[in-house]
Amino acid sequence: MDQADYCIIGGGIVGLATAYQLLLKEPGASLILLEAADTLASHQTAHNSGVIHSGIYYAPDSLKARFSKAGAQQTKEFCREHGIPFQEPGKLLVATTPPEQERLGRLEQRAGIHGLACERLDQPELSEREPNVSGLTALLIPSTGIVDYTAVARKLAELITGEGGQVITGARVTSIAEHADRVEVGTAAGRYSCGQLVACAGLQSDRLAELAGLDIDVQIIPFRGEYFELPADKSGYVRHLIYPVPDPALPFLGVHLTPTMAGTITMGPNAVLGLSRERYPKFSVDLRDVGRYLKFPGLWRVARANAATAVREVRNSLLKGSYLQECRKYAPDLTKADLLPHEAGIRAQAVRRDGTLIHDFLLSETARMIHVLNAPSPAATAALPIGEYLASKAVRLRTA
């Protein structure tokens, strides 16, 4: 049985950042990182919009707000240090109705609380900056950027192995047993023992916590986010990231236009209940995943509370014309022919048994384990400070 000071479960960007930060804090410590898939960063890390978020949406006292602002800065610094390309096109939040204008004003106030630079644009100024975008007014957040997070993840893995850490793929965890002096982990690739375990398992985080014997009140519900891509002749359709003004009554941000590091522009995502946690083609089904959440009372409470939204999102998923109407609210010239296929993403949304959607980071801890039960967007942006936070906790627990 291989032994190490630390074991990290999960080879997405949060798990990799945690391992990296641990080795910065304890040079020479032995560390093993276990990833179930055959490649690193193959799920949420590789299936997001690639946005370096500013943190404007988040309540000032939340971990999301704290981590997002620090994460944006640290991500850009990390990219500069290691030669990873990124861009700062900035984000435009576009209000298309008077109620959205009011909400935009509140977001402008929140930007001030967070210390984020922003600029209010009237209709002529918006048209000048983005001729293809229609709106009454907009808020520009210049610091919002884009990056390829899989490139960041690959560099983190390289740095981890360079410091003596082991990164093992194809190692799906089958057992976790906590003892007074160690944690034993069984996988398809072998057995491991560590002094401290940190589980950053994303879409499987609830299952890993239960496998470890934790009594948790949450379950991961997969929400499928479907994207389209604009054709090559519209690669310059917008210069900024174009977002709608979020509705606080709804759990997701809505459809947005995002330039990518590949030179394309994506549109999306919507948010529909996923039929699989880790299968991305449309209509993919994992009966084990579906059977699990159908027995979970929290799902039915969420469904009842958001029935109208769910119907709209399903309609948008099934009918391209309906999806297009969401886009035309601020990009009126787009047509069905402009919406080309693009790979979907699956978001791990933690839900309590009473139907509460958990919007902030959520941890469960024992003497020798830390389980990340919820790491919502902007987890990719915030991975480095999240990793530092988790690493600090793990070091304190191991040396207590």
C-alpha positions in Angstrom: 0.0 0.0 0.0 1.5 3.3 -1.1 1.7 5.9 1.7 1.7 9.7 1.6 1.3 12.7 3.8 -1.6 13.9 1.7 -4.1 12.4 -0.8 -6.2 14.5 -3.1 -9.2 12.9 -4.8 -10.1 14.7 -8.0 -8.0 15.8 -11.0 -10.1 18.8 -12.0 -8.7 22.3 -11.6 -9.8 22.6 -7.9 -8.1 19.4 -6.9 -5.0 20.2 -8.9 -4.8 23.7 -7.3 -5.2 22.2 -3.9 -2.3 19.8 -4.5 -0.2 22.6 -5.9 -0.8 24.9 -2.9 -0.1 22.0 -0.4 3.3 21.5 -2.0 4.0 25.2 -1.8 3.1 25.2 1.9 5.0 22.0 2.7 7.9 21.5 0.3 9.0 17.9 0.4 5.7 16.6 1.7 4.6 13.4 0.0 1.4 13.7 -2.0 -0.8 11.5 -4.2 -3.5 12.9 -6.5 -6.1 10.4 -7.7 -8.3 11.0 -10.8 -11.0 8.5 -11.9 -10.9 9.5 -15.6 -8.1 8.6 -17.9 -7.2 12.3 -18.4 -7.1 15.2 -16.0 -9.6 18.1 -16.0 -12.0 16.2 -18.3 -15.3 17.2 -16.8 -16.4 20.6 -15.4 -12.9 22.2 -16.0 -13.0 21.3 -19.7 -16.7 22.1 -20.2 -17.1 25.6 -19.1 -17.1 29.0 -20.8 -13.4 29.7 -20.1 -14.3 33.0 -18.3 -12.1 34.6 -15.7 -14.9 36.1 -13.6 -14.8 39.4 -11.8 -17.1 38.4 -8.9 -19.6 41.2 -9.4 -22.7 39.0 -8.9 -21.8 37.5 -5.5 -22.9 38.7 -2.0 -20.0 40.6 -0.4 -19.9 38.3 2.6 -19.8 35.0 0.6 -16.8 32.8 -0.1 -17.6 33.1 -3.8 -17.1 36.8 -3.7 -13.9 36.5 -1.7 -12.4 33.7 -3.8 -13.5 35.2 -7.2 -11.8 38.5 -6.8 -8.6 36.9 -5.5 -8.9 34.2 -8.1 -9.1 36.5 -11.1 -5.9 38.2 -10.0 -4.1 35.0 -9.2 -5.2 33.2 -12.3 -3.8 36.1 -14.5 -0.6 36.2 -12.5 -0.2 32.4 -12.8 -0.8 32.6 -16.6 1.8 35.4 -17.0 4.4 33.5 -14.9 4.0 30.3 -16.9 3.3 31.7 -20.4 -0.3 30.6 -20.6 -2.2 32.9 -23.0 -5.2 34.8 -21.7 -7.2 37.9 -22.8 -9.2 40.6 -21.1 -12.0 41.6 -23.4 -14.2 42.7 -20.6 -17.8 41.9 -19.9 -20.9 43.9 -20.8 -24.0 43.3 -18.7 -26.8 44.4 -21.0 -30.2 45.6 -19.7 -33.0 45.3 -22.3 -36.0 46.2 -20.1 -36.6 48.9 -17.4 -36.7 46.3 -14.6 -33.3 45.1 -15.8 -32.0 48.6 -15.7 -33.0 48.8 -12.0 -31.1 45.6 -11.3 -28.1 46.8 -13.3 -28.0 49.8 -11.0 -27.8 47.5 -7.9 -25.0 45.6 -9.6 -23.1 48.8 -10.2 -23.4 49.5 -6.4 -22.2 46.0 -5.6 -19.2 46.5 -8.0 -18.3 49.5 -5.8 -18.5 47.4 -2.6 -16.2 44.8 -4.2 -13.8 47.4 -5.4 -14.3 46.5 -9.1 -13.8 49.1 -11.8 -16.9 49.4 -14.0 -18.4 51.9 -16.5 -22.0 52.6 -17.2 -22.9 52.9 -20.9 -26.0 54.5 -22.3 -27.7 53.2 -25.5 -25.5 55.2 -28.0 -22.3 54.2 -26.2 -23.3 50.5 -26.2 -24.1 50.7 -29.9 -20.8 52.3 -30.6 -18.9 49.6 -28.7 -21.0 46.7 -29.9 -22.9 47.4 -33.1 -24.5 44.0 -33.1 -25.8 44.2 -29.5 -29.2 45.8 -28.6 -30.0 47.2 -25.2 -31.2 50.2 -23.2 -28.0 50.5 -21.1 -25.0 48.3 -20.1 -22.4 48.0 -17.4 -18.8 47.3 -18.5 -16.5 45.3 -16.3 -13.1 45.7 -18.0 -11.3 43.1 -15.8 -13.3 40.1 -17.0 -11.1 37.8 -19.0 -10.9 34.5 -20.9 -8.5 31.6 -20.7 -8.3 27.9 -21.5 -8.6 26.3 -18.1 -7.4 22.9 -19.3 -4.1 24.6 -20.1 -4.0 26.0 -16.6 -4.8 22.5 -15.2 -2.0 20.9 -17.3 0.5 23.3 -16.0 -0.6 22.7 -12.4 -0.1 18.9 -12.9 3.3 19.6 -14.3 4.3 21.7 -11.3 2.9 19.1 -8.9 4.9 16.2 -10.4 8.0 18.5 -10.6 7.8 18.9 -6.8 7.6 15.1 -6.3 3.8 14.7 -6.2 2.2 11.7 -7.8 -0.7 12.3 -10.2 -2.5 9.0 -11.0 -5.3 8.8 -13.6 -7.7 5.9 -14.1 -7.9 5.6 -10.4 -11.6 5.6 -9.5 -12.1 5.5 -5.8 -13.9 2.4 -4.5 -13.4 2.7 -0.7 -12.4 5.3 1.9 -11.8 4.3 5.5 -10.7 6.9 8.1 -8.7 5.7 11.1 -7.3 7.6 14.1 -3.9 8.0 12.4 -4.5 7.7 8.7 -7.1 7.4 5.9 -7.0 4.4 3.6 -8.2 4.8 0.0 -9.0 1.9 -2.3 -9.1 2.4 -6.1 -9.1 0.4 -9.3 -5.3 1.3 -9.6 -4.3 0.2 -6.1 -4.6 1.1 -2.4 -3.2 4.2 -0.7 -2.8 5.5 2.8 -2.4 9.1 3.8 -2.3 11.3 6.8 -4.8 13.8 5.4 -7.3 13.5 2.6 -9.0 16.2 0.6 -11.8 15.2 -1.8 -12.5 17.6 -4.7 -14.6 15.2 -6.6 -17.0 17.7 -8.3 -19.9 15.8 -9.9 -19.2 12.8 -7.6 -18.6 14.7 -4.4 -21.7 13.5 -2.6 -20.9 9.8 -3.4 -17.4 10.2 -2.2 -18.5 11.7 1.1 -21.0 8.9 1.6 -18.4 6.3 0.7 -16.2 7.8 3.4 -19.1 7.4 6.0 -20.1 11.0 6.3 -23.7 11.8 7.1 -24.5 14.6 4.6 -27.7 16.5 3.9 -27.0 17.2 0.2 -27.0 15.5 -3.1 -25.4 16.6 -6.4 -28.1 17.2 -9.1 -26.5 17.5 -12.6 -27.7 20.4 -14.7 -26.9 20.2 -18.3 -25.7 23.4 -19.9 -26.1 23.4 -23.7 -24.1 25.7 -25.9 -24.0 26.8 -29.5 -21.1 28.2 -31.5 -21.4 31.0 -34.0 -20.0 30.3 -37.6 -16.5 31.4 -38.6 -17.8 34.4 -40.6 -19.2 35.8 -37.3 -16.0 35.3 -35.3 -15.9 39.1 -34.7 -19.6 39.4 -34.0 -18.9 40.8 -30.5 -15.6 42.0 -28.9 -16.7 41.8 -25.3 -18.4 39.0 -23.3 -22.1 39.8 -23.5 -24.3 38.8 -20.6 -27.9 39.4 -19.7 -28.7 41.1 -16.3 -29.2 38.2 -13.9 -32.6 37.7 -12.3 -32.1 37.1 -8.6 -35.2 34.9 -8.6 -33.5 32.4 -10.9 -30.6 30.1 -10.0 -28.5 30.5 -13.2 -27.1 33.5 -15.1 -28.8 33.0 -18.5 -27.6 32.7 -22.1 -24.5 34.8 -22.9 -22.1 35.4 -25.8 -18.5 34.5 -25.0 -15.4 34.9 -27.2 -13.0 32.1 -26.5 -9.2 31.6 -26.7 -9.8 29.4 -29.8 -11.1 32.5 -31.7 -14.7 31.3 -31.7 -17.8 32.7 -30.0 -20.0 30.5 -27.9 -23.6 31.1 -27.0 -25.1 29.6 -23.9 -25.7 27.9 -21.6 -29.2 27.0 -20.9 -29.9 24.8 -17.8 -31.8 21.6 -18.0 -31.9 18.6 -15.6 -29.2 16.2 -16.7 -29.8 12.5 -17.2 -26.2 11.7 -16.6 -23.4 13.2 -14.5 -20.6 12.5 -16.9 -22.0 11.9 -20.4 -22.1 14.8 -22.7 -23.9 13.9 -25.9 -27.6 15.0 -26.0 -30.1 12.6 -24.5 -27.3 10.6 -22.8 -28.7 8.6 -19.9 -27.1 7.0 -16.8 -29.8 5.0 -15.0 -27.8 5.0 -11.8 -27.6 8.8 -11.7 -31.3 9.2 -12.6 -32.4 6.6 -10.1 -30.5 8.3 -7.4 -31.9 11.8 -7.8 -35.5 10.5 -8.5 -35.5 9.1 -4.9 -34.2 12.4 -3.5 -36.9 14.7 -2.0 -34.8 17.8 -2.6 -35.1 17.4 -6.4 -38.9 17.4 -6.3 -39.0 20.5 -4.1 -36.7 22.3 -6.5 -38.9 21.2 -9.4 -42.0 22.5 -7.8 -40.4 25.8 -6.9 -39.0 26.3 -10.4 -41.6 24.7 -12.6 -42.1 27.6 -15.0 -38.4 28.0 -15.5 -37.9 24.3 -16.0 -40.5 24.2 -18.7 -38.9 27.1 -20.5 -35.4 25.6 -20.3 -36.6 22.2 -21.6 -38.4 24.0 -24.5 -35.2 25.9 -25.3 -33.3 22.6 -25.3 -35.7 20.9 -27.7 -36.4 23.8 -30.0 -33.6 25.8 -31.5 -36.0 28.6 -32.4 -37.0 29.0 -28.7 -33.3 29.1 -27.7 -32.7 31.7 -30.3 -35.3 34.0 -28.8 -33.2 34.1 -25.6 -30.3 35.2 -27.7 -32.2 37.8 -29.7 -33.1 39.7 -26.6 -29.7 41.5 -27.0 -28.4 40.1 -30.3 -31.5 40.6 -32.6 -29.8 39.8 -35.9 -28.9 36.2 -35.1 -30.7 33.5 -37.1 -31.1 29.7 -36.6 -28.4 29.2 -39.2 -25.9 31.0 -36.8 -26.4 28.4 -34.0 -23.9 25.6 -34.7 -23.4 22.6 -32.4 -21.0 23.0 -29.5 -20.2 20.5 -26.7 -22.4 20.7 -23.6 -21.3 21.1 -20.0 -22.7 19.5 -16.8 -22.8 21.6 -13.7 -22.7 19.9 -10.2 -25.4 21.6 -8.2 -25.6 20.7 -4.6 -29.2 20.6 -3.2 -30.3 20.0 0.3 -33.1 17.5 1.2 -35.5 20.5 1.8 -34.9 21.7 -1.8 -32.5 24.5 -1.0 -30.0 25.2 -3.9 -26.6 25.7 -2.4 -25.0 28.7 -4.1 -21.8 29.1 -2.0 -18.9 26.7 -1.4 -19.7 23.9 1.1 -17.3 21.7 3.0 -17.7 18.7 5.3 -14.7 17.9 7.6 -13.6 15.2 10.0 -10.3 14.9 11.9 -8.5 13.6 8.8 -10.7 14.5 5.8 -12.0 17.5 4.0 -14.8 16.9 1.5 -15.7 19.7 -0.9 -19.5 19.2 -1.4 -20.1 22.2 -3.5 -17.7 24.2 -5.7 -20.0 26.3 -7.9 -19.0 28.8 -10.6 -16.7 30.7 -10.3 -14.7 27.6 -9.1 -12.4 27.6 -12.1 -11.6 31.3 -11.7 -11.2 30.9 -8.0 -9.3 27.6 -8.0 -6.0 29.0 -6.7 -7.3 30.7 -3.6 -9.7 27.8 -3.0 -6.8 25.5 -3.2 -4.8 27.7 -0.8 -7.8 27.7 1.6 -8.2 23.9 1.5 -4.4 23.4 1.8 -4.2 25.6 4.9 -7.0 23.6 6.5 -5.4 20.3 5.6 -2.0 21.3 7.0 -3.7 22.5 10.3 -5.7 19.2 10.6 -2.6 17.0 9.9 -0.4 18.8 12.4 -3.1 19.3 15.1 
